[in-house]
Each structure stands twice: as structure tokens, then as C-alpha cells.
Amino acid sequence: ANPNTCRGHFVDAPCTWSTDATQQLHWNEIHLESRGPLKPNGGYSYGDMLDIWTAANDTQSPVMMWWWRPDGTVQVWEGTGGAFQTVSLPEPTETCQRARIS
């Protein structure tokens, strides 16, 4: 956790990808934030995301990141201690969906 914000770290994708992670974390009161090098959302490149997952697997460290299916990368760690675990969030309300920027 970051001692200045009392939030844990989340690995988000670049803002050019269709991720609503920042909003989903906020509205579901999940106290995580992405502080990667890419602006404006603090995201990470695809390569950086793979490097982070590999490093976390090598050091047996927990990591939470935005990912998608189908993607062959998930199969690399299938059946290992580093296997991806799905986290499902509540479905957004109709009001929330209408308010999204597209």
C-alpha cells in the first residue's frame, strides 16, 4: 500500500484500451490505484504488464491487474501457482452505462 494514499497498487492497461478499471475500483470501493508510467491513467504497456506478472510469479508476490479474455497469455501460467484468477465485479447500472464516455 502507498503510505501517502492508503491505497494498494493495481496494474491497469493503457488508456487507449477500453478499460473502465479506475471507475470500477472507485465505485466498488476497492482501494487500489494504478501508478504506472503512462498518462493520464497511470497505466502500463502490454509488455510491462507481462513483465510485472512474470516478476510476481517468480517472487511469489500478489498482484492485481486488468486483463481480458480470450488471450493466450492466460494459458502460460495455467495449472501453476501463478495462474490468473478471475475477479468479477457487479454489473453496472443502466445510469452508469449511459454516463460512460465512449
N, CA, C and O atoms as CSV, one atom per row, in Angstrom:
chain,resi,resn,atom,element,x,y,z
A,1,ALA,N,N,0.843,-1.191,0.000
A,1,ALA,CA,C,0.000,0.000,0.000
A,1,ALA,C,C,0.875,1.236,0.000
A,1,ALA,O,O,1.978,1.240,0.546
A,2,ASN,N,N,0.374,2.260,-0.608
A,2,ASN,CA,C,1.079,3.538,-0.648
A,2,ASN,C,C,0.772,4.291,0.643
A,2,ASN,O,O,-0.392,4.587,0.915
A,3,PRO,N,N,1.803,4.610,1.453
A,3,PRO,CA,C,1.540,5.285,2.727
A,3,PRO,C,C,0.942,6.679,2.568
A,3,PRO,O,O,0.350,7.201,3.513
A,4,ASN,N,N,1.082,7.288,1.405
A,4,ASN,CA,C,0.538,8.629,1.192
A,4,ASN,C,C,-0.937,8.623,0.801
A,4,ASN,O,O,-1.633,9.617,1.009
A,5,THR,N,N,-1.415,7.530,0.245
A,5,THR,CA,C,-2.803,7.479,-0.218
A,5,THR,C,C,-3.623,6.383,0.448
A,5,THR,O,O,-4.842,6.339,0.284
A,6,CYS,N,N,-2.973,5.502,1.194
A,6,CYS,CA,C,-3.650,4.353,1.826
A,6,CYS,C,C,-4.337,3.479,0.786
A,6,CYS,O,O,-5.385,2.894,1.060
A,7,ARG,N,N,-3.764,3.387,-0.385
A,7,ARG,CA,C,-4.317,2.556,-1.451
A,7,ARG,C,C,-3.267,1.551,-1.897
A,7,ARG,O,O,-2.076,1.858,-1.948
A,8,GLY,N,N,-3.722,0.352,-2.218
A,8,GLY,CA,C,-2.844,-0.645,-2.779
A,8,GLY,C,C,-2.630,-0.377,-4.257
A,8,GLY,O,O,-3.247,0.521,-4.829
A,9,HIS,N,N,-1.756,-1.159,-4.873
A,9,HIS,CA,C,-1.434,-0.933,-6.277
A,9,HIS,C,C,-2.229,-1.874,-7.174
A,9,HIS,O,O,-2.459,-3.038,-6.848
A,10,PHE,N,N,-2.635,-1.336,-8.299
A,10,PHE,CA,C,-3.371,-2.063,-9.326
A,10,PHE,C,C,-2.668,-1.799,-10.646
A,10,PHE,O,O,-2.294,-0.660,-10.924
A,11,VAL,N,N,-2.483,-2.813,-11.456
A,11,VAL,CA,C,-1.822,-2.660,-12.751
A,11,VAL,C,C,-2.900,-2.508,-13.823
A,11,VAL,O,O,-3.578,-3.471,-14.183
A,12,ASP,N,N,-3.044,-1.289,-14.320
A,12,ASP,CA,C,-4.056,-1.001,-15.337
A,12,ASP,C,C,-3.404,-0.951,-16.713
A,12,ASP,O,O,-2.199,-0.732,-16.838
A,13,ALA,N,N,-4.206,-1.154,-17.724
A,13,ALA,CA,C,-3.756,-1.097,-19.120
A,13,ALA,C,C,-3.651,0.359,-19.570
A,13,ALA,O,O,-4.108,1.256,-18.862
A,14,PRO,N,N,-3.055,0.605,-20.741
A,14,PRO,CA,C,-3.001,1.978,-21.263
A,14,PRO,C,C,-4.409,2.536,-21.463
A,14,PRO,O,O,-5.352,1.780,-21.696
A,15,CYS,N,N,-4.546,3.844,-21.373
A,15,CYS,CA,C,-5.877,4.458,-21.509
A,15,CYS,C,C,-6.432,4.315,-22.925
A,15,CYS,O,O,-7.623,4.543,-23.139
A,16,THR,N,N,-5.597,3.945,-23.893
A,16,THR,CA,C,-6.082,3.745,-25.258
A,16,THR,C,C,-6.850,2.427,-25.398
A,16,THR,O,O,-7.512,2.199,-26.411
A,17,TRP,N,N,-6.763,1.561,-24.383
A,17,TRP,CA,C,-7.533,0.324,-24.376
A,17,TRP,C,C,-8.863,0.596,-23.696
A,17,TRP,O,O,-8.975,1.550,-22.926
A,18,SER,N,N,-9.861,-0.210,-23.961
A,18,SER,CA,C,-11.177,0.027,-23.352
A,18,SER,C,C,-11.233,-0.613,-21.964
A,18,SER,O,O,-11.737,-1.723,-21.787
A,19,THR,N,N,-10.704,0.116,-20.997
A,19,THR,CA,C,-10.745,-0.316,-19.603
A,19,THR,C,C,-11.463,0.746,-18.779
A,19,THR,O,O,-11.188,1.939,-18.905
A,20,ASP,N,N,-12.369,0.303,-17.951
A,20,ASP,CA,C,-13.066,1.197,-17.028
A,20,ASP,C,C,-12.590,0.925,-15.607
A,20,ASP,O,O,-13.322,1.167,-14.647
A,21,ALA,N,N,-11.364,0.420,-15.470
A,21,ALA,CA,C,-10.873,-0.030,-14.169
A,21,ALA,C,C,-10.878,1.066,-13.115
A,21,ALA,O,O,-11.293,0.820,-11.983
A,22,THR,N,N,-10.432,2.261,-13.455
A,22,THR,CA,C,-10.382,3.342,-12.467
A,22,THR,C,C,-11.765,3.600,-11.886
A,22,THR,O,O,-11.920,3.712,-10.670
A,23,GLN,N,N,-12.763,3.695,-12.747
A,23,GLN,CA,C,-14.123,3.946,-12.298
A,23,GLN,C,C,-14.683,2.752,-11.517
A,23,GLN,O,O,-15.345,2.931,-10.495
A,24,GLN,N,N,-14.416,1.544,-11.999
A,24,GLN,CA,C,-14.922,0.355,-11.316
A,24,GLN,C,C,-14.325,0.228,-9.919
A,24,GLN,O,O,-15.034,-0.099,-8.967
A,25,LEU,N,N,-13.030,0.483,-9.793
A,25,LEU,CA,C,-12.404,0.423,-8.474
A,25,LEU,C,C,-13.016,1.469,-7.550
A,25,LEU,O,O,-13.326,1.182,-6.394
A,26,HIS,N,N,-13.187,2.678,-8.065
A,26,HIS,CA,C,-13.738,3.758,-7.246
A,26,HIS,C,C,-15.150,3.438,-6.759
A,26,HIS,O,O,-15.416,3.470,-5.557
A,27,TRP,N,N,-16.047,3.134,-7.681
A,27,TRP,CA,C,-17.455,2.963,-7.326
A,27,TRP,C,C,-17.737,1.674,-6.578
A,27,TRP,O,O,-18.778,1.559,-5.931
A,28,ASN,N,N,-16.841,0.702,-6.649
A,28,ASN,CA,C,-16.998,-0.529,-5.871
A,28,ASN,C,C,-16.196,-0.477,-4.570
A,28,ASN,O,O,-16.065,-1.480,-3.868
A,29,GLU,N,N,-15.661,0.709,-4.260
A,29,GLU,CA,C,-14.901,0.947,-3.031
A,29,GLU,C,C,-13.760,-0.055,-2.849
A,29,GLU,O,O,-13.545,-0.585,-1.759
A,30,ILE,N,N,-13.041,-0.298,-3.937
A,30,ILE,CA,C,-11.848,-1.139,-3.918
A,30,ILE,C,C,-10.664,-0.185,-3.904
A,30,ILE,O,O,-10.409,0.509,-4.888
A,31,HIS,N,N,-9.955,-0.151,-2.813
A,31,HIS,CA,C,-8.935,0.874,-2.585
A,31,HIS,C,C,-7.595,0.503,-3.220
A,31,HIS,O,O,-6.601,0.245,-2.540
A,32,LEU,N,N,-7.614,0.490,-4.545
A,32,LEU,CA,C,-6.422,0.240,-5.350
A,32,LEU,C,C,-6.335,1.334,-6.397
A,32,LEU,O,O,-7.351,1.900,-6.801
A,33,GLU,N,N,-5.119,1.631,-6.835
A,33,GLU,CA,C,-4.954,2.574,-7.942
A,33,GLU,C,C,-3.715,2.200,-8.735
A,33,GLU,O,O,-2.766,1.628,-8.199
A,34,SER,N,N,-3.737,2.529,-10.013
A,34,SER,CA,C,-2.609,2.262,-10.896
A,34,SER,C,C,-1.709,3.491,-10.927
A,34,SER,O,O,-2.174,4.613,-11.130
A,35,ARG,N,N,-0.417,3.265,-10.723
A,35,ARG,CA,C,0.546,4.362,-10.734
A,35,ARG,C,C,1.669,4.083,-11.736
A,35,ARG,O,O,2.842,4.337,-11.463
A,36,GLY,N,N,1.289,3.561,-12.888
A,36,GLY,CA,C,2.261,3.254,-13.920
A,36,GLY,C,C,2.743,4.501,-14.642
A,36,GLY,O,O,2.292,5.608,-14.350
A,37,PRO,N,N,3.662,4.320,-15.585
A,37,PRO,CA,C,4.287,5.450,-16.267
A,37,PRO,C,C,3.440,6.115,-17.348
A,37,PRO,O,O,3.770,7.216,-17.789
A,38,LEU,N,N,2.359,5.475,-17.783
A,38,LEU,CA,C,1.581,6.030,-18.892
A,38,LEU,C,C,0.504,6.978,-18.395
A,38,LEU,O,O,-0.244,6.670,-17.467
A,39,LYS,N,N,0.443,8.118,-19.023
A,39,LYS,CA,C,-0.547,9.137,-18.675
A,39,LYS,C,C,-1.749,8.998,-19.593
A,39,LYS,O,O,-1.565,8.511,-20.709
A,40,PRO,N,N,-2.933,9.372,-19.232
A,40,PRO,CA,C,-3.294,10.053,-17.989
A,40,PRO,C,C,-3.762,9.116,-16.885
A,40,PRO,O,O,-4.036,9.575,-15.777
A,41,ASN,N,N,-3.863,7.793,-17.157
A,41,ASN,CA,C,-4.471,6.899,-16.169
A,41,ASN,C,C,-3.479,6.124,-15.322
A,41,ASN,O,O,-3.889,5.290,-14.516
A,42,GLY,N,N,-2.181,6.375,-15.481
A,42,GLY,CA,C,-1.203,5.622,-14.699
A,42,GLY,C,C,-1.131,4.166,-15.123
A,42,GLY,O,O,-0.827,3.290,-14.313
A,43,GLY,N,N,-1.413,3.909,-16.399
A,43,GLY,CA,C,-1.413,2.546,-16.910
A,43,GLY,C,C,-0.018,2.057,-17.269
A,43,GLY,O,O,0.976,2.758,-17.083
A,44,TYR,N,N,0.026,0.838,-17.789
A,44,TYR,CA,C,1.271,0.184,-18.193
A,44,TYR,C,C,1.119,-0.335,-19.617
A,44,TYR,O,O,0.005,-0.599,-20.071
A,45,SER,N,N,2.221,-0.480,-20.308
A,45,SER,CA,C,2.191,-1.074,-21.642
A,45,SER,C,C,1.939,-2.576,-21.504
A,45,SER,O,O,2.109,-3.148,-20.428
A,46,TYR,N,N,1.536,-3.196,-22.595
A,46,TYR,CA,C,1.312,-4.644,-22.605
A,46,TYR,C,C,2.569,-5.375,-22.148
A,46,TYR,O,O,2.491,-6.282,-21.318
A,47,GLY,N,N,3.723,-4.990,-22.680
A,47,GLY,CA,C,4.985,-5.626,-22.300
A,47,GLY,C,C,5.291,-5.470,-20.822
A,47,GLY,O,O,5.740,-6.414,-20.172
A,48,ASP,N,N,5.047,-4.274,-20.289
A,48,ASP,CA,C,5.266,-4.045,-18.855
A,48,ASP,C,C,4.324,-4.904,-18.015
A,48,ASP,O,O,4.715,-5.428,-16.972
A,49,MET,N,N,3.088,-5.043,-18.471
A,49,MET,CA,C,2.124,-5.866,-17.733
A,49,MET,C,C,2.601,-7.319,-17.678
A,49,MET,O,O,2.503,-7.966,-16.636
A,50,LEU,N,N,3.115,-7.829,-18.793
A,50,LEU,CA,C,3.648,-9.197,-18.806
A,50,LEU,C,C,4.856,-9.320,-17.885
A,50,LEU,O,O,4.984,-10.305,-17.158
A,51,ASP,N,N,5.744,-8.324,-17.912
A,51,ASP,CA,C,6.925,-8.343,-17.040
A,51,ASP,C,C,6.528,-8.342,-15.568
A,51,ASP,O,O,7.124,-9.055,-14.760
A,52,ILE,N,N,5.524,-7.543,-15.222
A,52,ILE,CA,C,5.067,-7.471,-13.828
A,52,ILE,C,C,4.496,-8.815,-13.393
A,52,ILE,O,O,4.787,-9.284,-12.293
A,53,TRP,N,N,3.680,-9.445,-14.254
A,53,TRP,CA,C,3.101,-10.744,-13.900
A,53,TRP,C,C,4.196,-11.798,-13.737
A,53,TRP,O,O,4.147,-12.609,-12.812
A,54,THR,N,N,5.176,-11.788,-14.628
A,54,THR,CA,C,6.278,-12.747,-14.547
A,54,THR,C,C,7.078,-12.542,-13.266
A,54,THR,O,O,7.398,-13.507,-12.572
A,55,ALA,N,N,7.401,-11.290,-12.949
A,55,ALA,CA,C,8.162,-10.994,-11.731
A,55,ALA,C,C,7.378,-11.402,-10.484
A,55,ALA,O,O,7.947,-11.959,-9.545
A,56,ALA,N,N,6.082,-11.128,-10.475
A,56,ALA,CA,C,5.256,-11.507,-9.325
A,56,ALA,C,C,5.220,-13.023,-9.167
A,56,ALA,O,O,5.265,-13.537,-8.049
A,57,ASN,N,N,5.140,-13.734,-10.281
A,57,ASN,CA,C,5.144,-15.190,-10.240
A,57,ASN,C,C,6.489,-15.709,-9.731
A,57,ASN,O,O,6.529,-16.623,-8.907
A,58,ASP,N,N,7.586,-15.134,-10.217
A,58,ASP,CA,C,8.926,-15.564,-9.797
A,58,ASP,C,C,9.177,-15.325,-8.314
A,58,ASP,O,O,9.867,-16.112,-7.666
A,59,THR,N,N,8.621,-14.245,-7.774
A,59,THR,CA,C,8.849,-13.893,-6.366
A,59,THR,C,C,7.697,-14.308,-5.459
A,59,THR,O,O,7.713,-14.036,-4.259
A,60,GLN,N,N,6.691,-14.971,-6.042
A,60,GLN,CA,C,5.503,-15.380,-5.288
A,60,GLN,C,C,4.852,-14.188,-4.587
A,60,GLN,O,O,4.447,-14.275,-3.428
A,61,SER,N,N,4.762,-13.076,-5.314
A,61,SER,CA,C,4.166,-11.845,-4.790
A,61,SER,C,C,2.773,-11.657,-5.378
A,61,SER,O,O,2.556,-11.953,-6.553
A,62,PRO,N,N,1.827,-11.168,-4.577
A,62,PRO,CA,C,0.484,-10.935,-5.110
A,62,PRO,C,C,0.467,-9.732,-6.045
A,62,PRO,O,O,1.183,-8.754,-5.833
A,63,VAL,N,N,-0.347,-9.819,-7.062
A,63,VAL,CA,C,-0.522,-8.703,-7.991
A,63,VAL,C,C,-1.956,-8.748,-8.512
A,63,VAL,O,O,-2.521,-9.819,-8.730
A,64,MET,N,N,-2.524,-7.575,-8.703
A,64,MET,CA,C,-3.863,-7.490,-9.285
A,64,MET,C,C,-3.775,-6.588,-10.498
A,64,MET,O,O,-3.284,-5.463,-10.418
A,65,MET,N,N,-4.255,-7.092,-11.620
A,65,MET,CA,C,-4.195,-6.291,-12.842
A,65,MET,C,C,-5.415,-6.520,-13.708
A,65,MET,O,O,-6.110,-7.531,-13.604
A,66,TRP,N,N,-5.650,-5.538,-14.571
A,66,TRP,CA,C,-6.720,-5.629,-15.552
A,66,TRP,C,C,-6.246,-6.565,-16.651
A,66,TRP,O,O,-5.125,-6.432,-17.143
A,67,TRP,N,N,-7.096,-7.517,-17.042
A,67,TRP,CA,C,-6.762,-8.408,-18.159
A,67,TRP,C,C,-8.042,-8.732,-18.904
A,67,TRP,O,O,-9.117,-8.296,-18.492
A,68,TRP,N,N,-7.959,-9.457,-19.950
A,68,TRP,CA,C,-9.120,-9.748,-20.797
A,68,TRP,C,C,-9.049,-11.181,-21.283
A,68,TRP,O,O,-7.997,-11.821,-21.248
A,69,ARG,N,N,-10.187,-11.668,-21.736
A,69,ARG,CA,C,-10.286,-12.987,-22.357
A,69,ARG,C,C,-11.074,-12.823,-23.642
A,69,ARG,O,O,-12.003,-12.014,-23.669
A,70,PRO,N,N,-10.768,-13.519,-24.673
A,70,PRO,CA,C,-9.730,-14.539,-24.729
A,70,PRO,C,C,-8.358,-13.922,-24.971
A,70,PRO,O,O,-8.227,-12.952,-25.716
A,71,ASP,N,N,-7.377,-14.471,-24.360
A,71,ASP,CA,C,-5.985,-14.088,-24.579
A,71,ASP,C,C,-5.121,-15.285,-24.222
A,71,ASP,O,O,-5.262,-15.855,-23.140
A,72,GLY,N,N,-4.237,-15.663,-25.115
A,72,GLY,CA,C,-3.388,-16.835,-24.923
A,72,GLY,C,C,-2.438,-16.734,-23.744
A,72,GLY,O,O,-1.967,-17.755,-23.242
A,73,THR,N,N,-2.149,-15.521,-23.294
A,73,THR,CA,C,-1.226,-15.329,-22.178
A,73,THR,C,C,-1.715,-16.051,-20.927
A,73,THR,O,O,-0.911,-16.559,-20.146
A,74,VAL,N,N,-3.015,-16.095,-20.740
A,74,VAL,CA,C,-3.594,-16.737,-19.560
A,74,VAL,C,C,-3.137,-18.193,-19.470
A,74,VAL,O,O,-2.917,-18.705,-18.372
A,75,GLN,N,N,-2.992,-18.859,-20.611
A,75,GLN,CA,C,-2.618,-20.272,-20.644
A,75,GLN,C,C,-1.177,-20.519,-20.228
A,75,GLN,O,O,-0.842,-21.628,-19.814
A,76,VAL,N,N,-0.317,-19.510,-20.327
A,76,VAL,CA,C,1.095,-19.674,-19.960
A,76,VAL,C,C,1.224,-20.119,-18.508
A,76,VAL,O,O,2.050,-20.973,-18.187
A,77,TRP,N,N,0.406,-19.540,-17.633
A,77,TRP,CA,C,0.511,-19.842,-16.203
A,77,TRP,C,C,-0.577,-20.788,-15.705
A,77,TRP,O,O,-0.658,-21.062,-14.507
A,78,GLU,N,N,-1.413,-21.290,-16.613
A,78,GLU,CA,C,-2.486,-22.198,-16.217
A,78,GLU,C,C,-1.902,-23.432,-15.529
A,78,GLU,O,O,-0.930,-24.013,-16.010
A,79,GLY,N,N,-2.496,-23.826,-14.410
A,79,GLY,CA,C,-2.026,-25.003,-13.683
A,79,GLY,C,C,-0.812,-24.752,-12.809
A,79,GLY,O,O,-0.239,-25.696,-12.266
A,80,THR,N,N,-0.409,-23.493,-12.660
A,80,THR,CA,C,0.735,-23.148,-11.811
A,80,THR,C,C,0.262,-22.244,-10.672
A,80,THR,O,O,-0.895,-21.824,-10.637
A,81,GLY,N,N,1.165,-21.957,-9.753
A,81,GLY,CA,C,0.857,-21.025,-8.673
A,81,GLY,C,C,0.629,-19.615,-9.172
A,81,GLY,O,O,0.083,-18.779,-8.452
A,82,GLY,N,N,1.044,-19.345,-10.401
A,82,GLY,CA,C,0.869,-18.012,-10.978
A,82,GLY,C,C,-0.335,-17.896,-11.891
A,82,GLY,O,O,-0.443,-16.941,-12.659
A,83,ALA,N,N,-1.247,-18.865,-11.813
A,83,ALA,CA,C,-2.426,-18.845,-12.685
A,83,ALA,C,C,-3.284,-17.612,-12.418
A,83,ALA,O,O,-3.431,-17.179,-11.275
A,84,PHE,N,N,-3.836,-17.066,-13.467
A,84,PHE,CA,C,-4.741,-15.922,-13.351
A,84,PHE,C,C,-6.002,-16.364,-12.604
A,84,PHE,O,O,-6.504,-17.466,-12.827
A,85,GLN,N,N,-6.502,-15.520,-11.736
A,85,GLN,CA,C,-7.755,-15.760,-11.023
A,85,GLN,C,C,-8.730,-14.664,-11.427
A,85,GLN,O,O,-8.409,-13.480,-11.326
A,86,THR,N,N,-9.889,-15.038,-11.872
A,86,THR,CA,C,-10.888,-14.066,-12.303
A,86,THR,C,C,-11.531,-13.381,-11.104
A,86,THR,O,O,-11.894,-14.031,-10.123
A,87,VAL,N,N,-11.665,-12.076,-11.194
A,87,VAL,CA,C,-12.401,-11.290,-10.202
A,87,VAL,C,C,-13.570,-10.660,-10.943
A,87,VAL,O,O,-13.372,-9.869,-11.865
A,88,SER,N,N,-14.773,-11.005,-10.546
A,88,SER,CA,C,-15.966,-10.458,-11.191
A,88,SER,C,C,-16.544,-9.348,-10.328
A,88,SER,O,O,-16.753,-9.526,-9.128
A,89,LEU,N,N,-16.797,-8.213,-10.942
A,89,LEU,CA,C,-17.396,-7.077,-10.253
A,89,LEU,C,C,-18.877,-7.010,-10.596
A,89,LEU,O,O,-19.306,-7.577,-11.601
A,90,PRO,N,N,-19.666,-6.320,-9.767
A,90,PRO,CA,C,-21.095,-6.198,-10.064
A,90,PRO,C,C,-21.324,-5.545,-11.424
A,90,PRO,O,O,-20.527,-4.723,-11.876
A,91,GLU,N,N,-22.414,-5.920,-12.058
A,91,GLU,CA,C,-22.784,-5.301,-13.329
A,91,GLU,C,C,-23.102,-3.826,-13.092
A,91,GLU,O,O,-23.723,-3.486,-12.085
A,92,PRO,N,N,-22.686,-2.950,-14.002
A,92,PRO,CA,C,-23.006,-1.529,-13.829
A,92,PRO,C,C,-24.498,-1.283,-14.038
A,92,PRO,O,O,-25.170,-2.003,-14.776
A,93,THR,N,N,-24.987,-0.261,-13.375
A,93,THR,CA,C,-26.393,0.110,-13.549
A,93,THR,C,C,-26.580,0.746,-14.925
A,93,THR,O,O,-25.612,1.132,-15.580
A,94,GLU,N,N,-27.821,0.848,-15.345
A,94,GLU,CA,C,-28.114,1.490,-16.630
A,94,GLU,C,C,-27.659,2.950,-16.613
A,94,GLU,O,O,-27.142,3.451,-17.612
A,95,THR,N,N,-27.851,3.633,-15.482
A,95,THR,CA,C,-27.416,5.028,-15.339
A,95,THR,C,C,-25.908,5.138,-15.517
A,95,THR,O,O,-25.419,6.043,-16.193
A,96,CYS,N,N,-25.181,4.221,-14.912
A,96,CYS,CA,C,-23.723,4.216,-15.032
A,96,CYS,C,C,-23.300,3.981,-16.484
A,96,CYS,O,O,-22.409,4.664,-16.990
A,97,GLN,N,N,-23.928,3.035,-17.142
A,97,GLN,CA,C,-23.575,2.745,-18.533
A,97,GLN,C,C,-23.827,3.948,-19.432
A,97,GLN,O,O,-23.027,4.229,-20.325
A,98,ARG,N,N,-24.925,4.661,-19.210
A,98,ARG,CA,C,-25.229,5.838,-20.032
A,98,ARG,C,C,-24.231,6.967,-19.787
A,98,ARG,O,O,-23.993,7.789,-20.672
A,99,ALA,N,N,-23.649,7.010,-18.594
A,99,ALA,CA,C,-22.719,8.088,-18.247
A,99,ALA,C,C,-21.299,7.833,-18.739
A,99,ALA,O,O,-20.453,8.724,-18.662
A,100,ARG,N,N,-21.024,6.636,-19.242
A,100,ARG,CA,C,-19.673,6.318,-19.707
A,100,ARG,C,C,-19.310,7.147,-20.923
A,100,ARG,O,O,-20.138,7.437,-21.787
A,101,ILE,N,N,-18.049,7.515,-20.954
A,101,ILE,CA,C,-17.521,8.224,-22.118
A,101,ILE,C,C,-17.132,7.175,-23.138
A,101,ILE,O,O,-16.409,6.233,-22.817
A,102,SER,N,N,-17.603,7.328,-24.364
A,102,SER,CA,C,-17.270,6.325,-25.381
A,102,SER,C,C,-16.430,6.919,-26.475
A,102,SER,O,O,-16.057,6.219,-27.416
